[in-house]
Amino acid sequence: LYDYMDSKGNMPVSFAQKFQIIEVPKKEARYLDLKPGQVVYYFEFIGYAENGALVEYTESYIRTDKAEFLFDTNG
């Protein structure tokens, strides 16, 4: 995906991210084998090209009992 975006001059260069704990939406509950009302981790990721155009939008729903996060602060 990024190779294609780069070839079209629309490589994302700045990003906005959102993280929330929310009740799983009905449709996603079916996909994740959860009951409506259970909570999930929700991530929203938005990427912008150098000219400010929105070129990437991703939503992720992650079961709280299946998640593991690793944060590397060594830059």
C-alpha positions in Angstrom: 0.0 0.0 0.0 2.7 2.5 0.9 4.7 1.7 -2.2 1.6 2.5 -4.3 0.9 5.7 -2.3 4.5 6.8 -2.7 4.4 6.1 -6.5 1.4 8.5 -6.7 3.0 11.2 -4.6 0.6 10.7 -1.8 2.8 9.2 0.9 1.5 10.1 4.4 4.0 12.3 6.2 1.9 13.4 9.2 -0.4 11.3 11.4 -3.2 11.7 13.9 -4.1 8.8 16.2 -6.9 8.2 18.6 -7.3 5.5 21.2 -10.5 4.8 23.2 -12.1 2.0 25.2 -15.6 1.7 23.8 -18.6 -0.7 23.8 -18.2 -2.8 20.7 -20.6 -1.9 17.9 -23.1 -4.6 16.9 -21.5 -5.5 13.5 -18.0 -5.7 15.0 -19.2 -7.7 17.9 -20.3 -10.5 15.5 -16.8 -10.5 13.8 -15.0 -10.5 17.1 -17.3 -13.2 18.7 -18.4 -10.8 21.4 -21.7 -9.8 22.9 -23.0 -6.3 22.3 -22.0 -4.1 25.2 -18.7 -5.7 25.8 -15.7 -3.3 25.7 -13.0 -3.2 23.1 -9.9 -1.1 22.4 -10.7 1.2 19.5 -7.9 2.8 17.4 -8.3 5.4 14.7 -5.3 6.3 12.5 -5.3 9.1 10.0 -2.5 9.9 7.6 -2.0 13.1 5.6 0.2 13.8 2.5 2.6 16.7 2.4 -0.1 18.8 0.7 -2.5 18.2 3.6 -4.7 15.7 1.7 -6.1 12.8 3.7 -4.6 9.6 2.3 -5.1 7.0 5.0 -7.9 6.2 7.4 -8.0 3.1 9.5 -10.3 1.9 12.3 -9.3 -1.1 14.5 -11.3 -2.9 17.1 -9.3 -5.1 19.4 -10.7 -7.5 22.0 -9.4 -6.5 25.5 -8.7 -10.2 26.4 -6.6 -10.8 23.3 -4.4 -7.6 23.3 -0.8 -7.1 24.3 0.9 -3.8 23.7 4.7 -3.1 23.7 5.9 0.5 23.9 9.5 1.2 22.9 10.8 4.5 24.2 14.3 4.2 22.9 13.4 6.3 19.8 
